[in-house]
């Protein structure tokens, strides 16, 4: 017995060390250091990481990525947790977020933003923006499906906000009547029966008299028709009240917004074939003549736009990036480049070789690009985070 006690005493420091190391590894896996500071990790090497696969966290499917790098360098990834099947609303869907403080190498456990509680009581299609005051605004829809929506039984529009970088969220606030239906302040929108947001990134303006305005592209469905038109939903008080623009694109669908160097706002609209676009010269309130990019031809799919500084790679101007399938099928999601503020597009860089669908992209502090992407090589979506180092962007 004395020999046993002596042996345990002799190995106790080693056991303590193993326990401490195990605790440290577990903390690292969540991507949330104890002091809550952003960890600077290797940013010179591209990598990817699967965030969700079918069956994870008790969900059969995962879809609809939204990714945003916040002012402090942390990453926020939001998506649909489609618990029982892969279908859209009115199915029972949760909206969840994960957070990374080390550039996407490790991630927190999922945090529920809005929890579905049954058929016609789910949520989906989230989009993100960070306000000037640092708050993160997340908009999404819930309730009835898009095509079945009526003013009496609508697909509803919601907003949640986070003051701590996505660690906690406010309760969903219903803003439907501010956007469309008989009570809408925009008379045109009284002729619509449904609306949903283009999931992924919203936009905060940084130039001119409307600097600080936040906005999202919405697709609204006309009454007595299954036709979608695009409007811009915008707020000048960090998402506490909302206005709606004039019609930005007729015959539209999911869309994304970009602020150009001259202060105009560009909208890019999902179409089958040549993608649609339009411009606004007054902060997204009114819109010009819509057109289609013949050199940006793709499957009817959702994607994101992003501006990056390109001078460190020998280019004489800023670059716009657009993530879309480089195919008339839902496959080969790529980054397309524009050197002339979206007039023309070229040089697609492949992100995933094979079946792939929605994508969201964000600018990292070092000039690299973060990507949140639906990959479905086996017929069911996996959601992957990909980091593209600056040196690999144009390869």
C-alpha distance (Angstrom), angle and dihedral (degrees) to the residues before:
residue distance angle dihedral
X1 . . .
X2 3.82 . .
X3 3.80 89.3 .
X4 3.83 90.4 51.7
X5 3.82 91.3 50.9
X6 3.78 90.7 48.9
X7 3.81 90.9 50.2
X8 3.82 93.6 50.6
X9 3.82 90.0 47.4
X10 3.79 91.2 51.6
X11 3.84 95.3 51.9
X12 3.84 96.6 39.5
X13 3.84 94.3 96.2
X14 3.81 89.5 52.0
X15 3.82 92.4 49.6
X16 3.80 90.8 48.9
X17 3.80 90.4 51.1
X18 3.83 91.8 51.2
X19 3.80 91.6 50.0
X20 3.80 92.1 50.3
X21 3.78 92.3 48.2
X22 3.80 91.0 49.2
X23 3.80 90.7 51.5
X24 3.80 90.3 49.3
X25 3.84 92.1 51.0
X26 3.78 91.8 49.7
X27 3.79 91.2 52.1
X28 3.79 91.3 49.2
X29 3.82 91.2 53.1
X30 3.81 90.4 61.9
X31 3.79 93.4 52.2
X32 3.81 91.0 -132.4
X33 3.81 114.0 114.6
X34 3.78 117.4 -153.2
X35 3.83 92.6 -112.4
X36 3.84 90.8 47.6
X37 3.80 91.7 -128.9
X38 3.78 124.2 143.8
X39 3.80 110.9 -100.7
X40 3.80 116.8 -139.7
X41 3.82 107.0 -137.0
X42 3.79 134.2 174.9
X43 3.82 107.1 -59.0
X44 3.80 98.9 173.1
X45 3.81 96.8 78.1
X46 3.80 126.3 67.4
X47 3.81 117.0 -132.2
X48 3.79 142.1 161.6
X49 3.79 135.6 -144.6
X50 3.80 133.3 -170.6
X51 3.82 109.4 -123.5
X52 3.82 98.4 178.2
X53 3.80 135.8 14.6
X54 3.82 129.2 176.0
X55 3.80 108.5 -75.2
X56 3.81 95.7 25.5
X57 3.81 115.1 133.5
X58 3.81 90.0 1.3
X59 3.81 95.3 -63.6
X60 3.80 124.9 126.6
X61 3.82 93.7 -153.7
X62 3.81 143.8 19.9
X63 3.80 126.3 -162.0
X64 3.84 147.8 149.0
X65 3.83 108.2 55.4
X66 3.80 125.3 -151.8
X67 3.81 119.7 -179.6
X68 3.80 130.4 -176.2
X69 3.80 133.4 173.4
X70 3.80 107.3 -146.5
X71 3.79 128.3 -142.3
X72 3.82 91.6 -96.9
X73 3.81 91.9 54.6
X74 3.80 96.2 -105.2
X75 3.80 119.8 132.7
X76 3.78 125.6 -129.2
X77 3.82 119.4 -162.9
X78 3.82 118.4 -172.6
X79 3.81 128.3 -178.4
X80 3.80 147.9 151.0
X81 3.79 117.0 -82.2
X82 3.80 98.1 -153.0
X83 3.75 96.3 -167.2
X84 3.80 105.2 -173.8
X85 3.82 106.6 18.4
X86 3.79 140.7 -6.1
X87 3.83 96.9 -103.7
X88 3.82 126.5 120.5
X89 3.79 125.5 -115.8
X90 2.99 137.1 -24.0
X91 3.84 81.6 54.5
X92 3.81 122.4 100.2
X93 3.83 103.9 -88.6
X94 3.82 133.8 161.1
X95 3.80 125.4 -152.6
X96 3.80 111.0 -137.4
X97 3.80 136.7 178.3
X98 3.79 136.0 -154.7
X99 3.79 126.3 -164.8
X100 3.80 132.6 -150.3
X101 3.78 126.4 -165.8
X102 3.81 97.4 -178.4
X103 3.78 103.5 59.7
X104 3.79 96.0 -83.3
X105 3.80 100.9 -54.5
X106 3.81 92.6 113.9
X107 3.79 130.9 18.8
X108 3.79 139.3 -159.7
X109 3.76 122.9 -113.2
X110 3.84 113.4 -86.8
X111 3.81 117.8 -79.5
X112 3.81 117.4 -154.8
X113 3.80 113.7 -125.6
X114 3.81 96.4 176.2
X115 3.81 123.6 4.8
X116 3.79 121.4 -148.1
X117 3.78 115.5 -138.3
X118 3.79 102.6 -170.2
X119 3.80 145.5 -47.1
X120 3.82 110.1 -20.9
X121 3.81 87.8 9.4
X122 3.79 100.2 83.7
X123 3.81 134.9 100.9
X124 3.79 136.0 -139.4
X125 3.82 153.6 147.5
X126 3.81 99.9 64.0
X127 3.81 126.4 -168.3
X128 3.82 127.9 -169.7
X129 3.79 140.1 -149.7
X130 3.81 134.0 164.6
X131 3.80 116.2 -135.0
X132 3.80 126.4 -139.0
X133 3.81 89.4 -102.6
X134 3.83 90.5 57.3
X135 3.79 97.5 -106.7
X136 3.79 116.5 134.9
X137 3.80 115.6 -133.6
X138 3.80 119.4 -157.3
X139 3.81 120.0 -170.2
X140 3.80 125.0 -170.4
X141 3.80 143.5 145.0
X142 3.78 135.1 -111.4
X143 3.77 146.0 175.2
X144 3.78 121.1 36.9
X145 3.79 124.6 29.5
X146 3.81 120.5 -95.3
X147 3.80 99.6 -110.4
X148 3.83 95.3 41.5
X149 3.81 93.9 47.6
X150 3.80 120.6 123.8
X151 3.78 130.7 171.4
X152 3.80 88.5 -105.1
X153 3.82 93.6 47.4
X154 3.80 104.3 21.9
X155 3.73 139.7 174.1
X156 3.80 97.1 -115.4
X157 3.81 130.5 -140.5
X158 3.79 119.1 -136.4
X159 3.79 140.5 -176.9
X160 3.82 129.8 -156.1
X161 3.79 127.0 179.2
X162 3.78 136.6 -156.5
X163 3.80 126.1 -156.2
X164 3.82 95.0 -174.3
X165 3.78 104.5 54.8
X166 3.79 96.8 -87.1
X167 3.79 99.3 -48.5
X168 3.82 91.1 115.6
X169 3.82 133.0 12.8
X170 3.78 137.9 -155.2
X171 3.78 121.0 -116.4
X172 3.84 115.1 -84.1
X173 3.81 112.6 -87.5
X174 3.80 117.0 -152.4
X175 3.82 110.6 -131.0
X176 3.83 97.6 165.2
X177 3.79 98.0 118.2
X178 3.81 91.2 52.4
X179 3.80 89.8 60.0
X180 3.81 110.6 38.5
X181 3.79 143.9 -8.6
X182 3.80 132.7 60.1
X183 3.83 93.7 -42.7
X184 3.81 96.6 50.0
X185 3.80 115.0 125.3
X186 3.81 89.4 -142.9
X187 3.81 102.8 76.1
X188 3.81 92.6 -153.7
X189 3.82 90.9 59.7
X190 3.80 91.0 58.4
X191 3.80 86.2 77.0
X192 3.81 92.8 63.1
X193 3.80 131.0 88.8
X194 3.81 102.9 -165.0
X195 3.80 144.9 14.4
X196 3.79 138.8 -170.8
X197 3.81 134.6 178.8
X198 3.78 127.2 -112.6
X199 3.81 98.1 -110.4
X200 3.80 120.6 -128.7
X201 3.79 122.1 43.2
X202 3.77 128.8 9.0
X203 3.81 122.2 -163.8
X204 3.81 136.7 -109.8
X205 3.80 114.1 -162.5
X206 3.82 116.8 -130.3
X207 3.83 102.9 178.8
X208 3.80 136.2 71.7
X209 3.77 131.6 -9.2
X210 3.80 93.2 -32.1
X211 3.81 95.6 55.1
X212 3.80 109.7 143.3
X213 3.81 94.7 30.9
X214 3.81 112.1 135.6
X215 3.79 121.0 -151.0
X216 3.77 144.8 175.8
X217 3.79 131.8 -165.6
X218 3.81 113.2 -117.8
X219 3.80 128.7 -165.8
X220 3.81 111.5 -146.9
X221 3.80 126.5 -165.2
X222 3.81 118.7 -136.4
X223 3.78 121.1 -126.1
X224 3.80 114.8 -99.0
X225 3.82 91.4 11.0
X226 3.78 139.5 74.2
X227 3.80 91.9 -132.8
X228 3.82 123.4 125.5
X229 3.79 127.3 -148.5
X230 3.81 127.3 -176.1
X231 3.77 125.5 -121.5
X232 3.79 130.4 170.0
X233 3.81 117.7 -120.2
X234 3.80 109.5 -155.1
X235 3.81 141.0 176.4
X236 3.80 132.3 -163.2
X237 3.81 95.3 -170.5
X238 3.82 101.9 58.8
X239 3.77 94.8 -86.7
X240 3.80 101.6 -49.6
X241 3.82 94.3 114.7
X242 3.79 129.9 19.4
X243 3.78 140.9 -148.9
X244 3.80 131.7 -170.7
X245 3.80 126.9 -135.4
X246 3.77 128.7 -136.3
X247 3.80 115.4 -83.6
X248 3.82 107.4 -62.2
X249 3.80 99.4 -174.0
X250 3.80 132.2 7.7
X251 3.79 116.6 -143.6
X252 3.79 91.1 18.4
X253 3.79 138.2 144.6
X254 3.82 136.5 -175.5
X255 3.80 108.1 -2.9
X256 3.82 142.7 180.0
X257 3.79 134.5 -148.6
X258 3.82 134.2 -138.9
X259 3.80 132.1 -176.3
X260 3.80 111.3 -133.1
X261 3.81 125.5 -145.2
X262 3.82 91.6 -106.4
X263 3.82 90.2 55.4
X264 3.79 97.7 -104.1
X265 3.81 120.0 130.3
X266 3.81 119.2 -126.1
X267 3.80 122.0 -155.1
X268 3.82 120.5 -160.1
X269 3.81 114.2 -161.4
X270 3.79 130.9 -158.6
X271 3.81 112.0 -113.7
X272 3.79 135.2 155.3
X273 3.80 104.5 -103.3
X274 3.79 118.1 -8.8
X275 3.80 108.4 32.4
X276 3.82 119.4 -122.5
X277 3.80 128.0 -120.7
X278 3.80 144.0 173.3
X279 3.84 138.9 174.7
X280 3.79 136.2 -130.0
X281 3.82 123.8 -159.3
X282 3.81 97.1 -171.5
X283 3.78 105.2 58.3
X284 3.79 96.8 -78.2
X285 3.81 97.9 -53.9
X286 3.82 99.0 112.0
X287 3.79 130.5 18.6
X288 3.79 139.5 -146.7
X289 3.80 132.2 -140.3
X290 3.78 114.7 -39.7
X291 3.80 121.7 -128.8
X292 3.81 142.8 170.5
X293 3.81 130.6 -116.7
X294 3.80 108.1 -127.4
X295 3.82 89.9 -169.0
X296 3.82 93.2 53.6
X297 3.78 101.1 63.3
X298 3.78 118.4 158.0
X299 3.76 147.6 135.9
X300 3.81 114.8 -66.5
X301 3.80 95.6 -89.6
X302 3.78 143.2 134.7
X303 3.82 121.1 -104.6
X304 3.80 141.5 153.4
X305 3.81 137.8 -110.2
X306 3.80 125.9 -141.9
X307 3.80 138.6 176.1
X308 3.80 119.8 -139.4
X309 3.79 133.0 -178.1
X310 3.78 107.2 -113.4
X311 3.82 104.3 -180.0
X312 3.82 91.6 98.8
X313 3.81 88.4 61.8
X314 3.80 95.1 52.2
X315 3.81 97.9 -97.5
X316 3.79 120.3 134.4
X317 3.82 96.5 -140.6
X318 3.76 143.7 32.2
X319 3.77 117.4 -82.8
X320 3.78 130.5 -132.1
X321 3.79 116.2 -148.9
X322 3.80 125.2 -158.7
X323 3.81 122.4 -170.9
X324 3.82 114.4 -148.5
X325 3.80 140.8 130.9
X326 3.80 110.0 -78.6
X327 3.79 88.5 -143.1
X328 3.78 143.6 60.9
X329 3.81 85.0 -112.5
X330 3.80 127.4 65.6
X331 3.78 93.7 -93.5
X332 3.79 144.1 93.4
X333 3.82 97.9 39.1
X334 3.80 106.1 -158.0
X335 3.79 142.7 173.5
X336 3.80 113.8 -109.0
X337 3.82 118.7 -158.0
X338 3.81 130.1 -141.9
X339 3.81 120.9 -169.4
X340 3.83 95.1 179.8
X341 3.83 105.7 55.5
X342 3.77 95.2 -86.3
X343 3.80 99.9 -47.4
X344 3.82 91.4 117.8
X345 3.82 135.9 9.1
X346 3.81 130.8 -148.9
X347 3.82 149.2 146.0
X348 3.84 101.5 51.9
X349 3.80 113.3 -154.7
X350 3.80 112.6 -150.5
X351 3.81 114.9 -122.7
X352 3.80 98.8 177.1
X353 3.79 128.5 11.4
X354 3.78 104.4 -142.7
X355 3.83 141.3 17.8
X356 3.82 108.6 -1.5
X357 3.77 134.0 146.5
X358 3.82 134.7 174.5
X359 3.80 121.5 26.5
X360 3.80 139.7 -178.0
X361 3.82 125.3 -162.9
X362 3.80 134.4 -165.9
X363 3.81 137.8 -177.5
X364 3.79 116.1 -109.2
X365 3.84 122.6 -144.8
X366 3.81 93.0 -105.6
X367 3.81 95.2 49.6
X368 3.79 95.6 -96.3
X369 3.80 122.2 125.1
X370 3.80 129.1 -116.6
X371 3.80 117.2 -151.6
X372 3.82 129.4 -165.5
X373 3.80 107.0 -165.8
X374 3.80 141.6 178.6
X375 3.81 109.0 -131.1
X376 3.78 118.8 -179.1
X377 3.80 110.2 174.6
X378 3.82 90.8 148.7
X379 3.79 97.7 42.3
X380 3.82 97.0 -95.6
X381 3.80 122.3 84.8
X382 3.77 122.5 -104.6
X383 3.81 116.5 -171.2
X384 3.81 113.6 -136.2
X385 3.78 132.2 -172.8
X386 3.80 113.0 -145.5
X387 3.79 126.2 -172.7
X388 3.81 116.8 -157.7
X389 3.80 113.1 -162.8
X390 3.84 116.6 -138.6
X391 3.80 91.4 -110.4
X392 3.82 90.8 56.2
X393 3.81 99.1 46.9
X394 3.79 97.1 92.6
X395 3.81 99.1 30.6
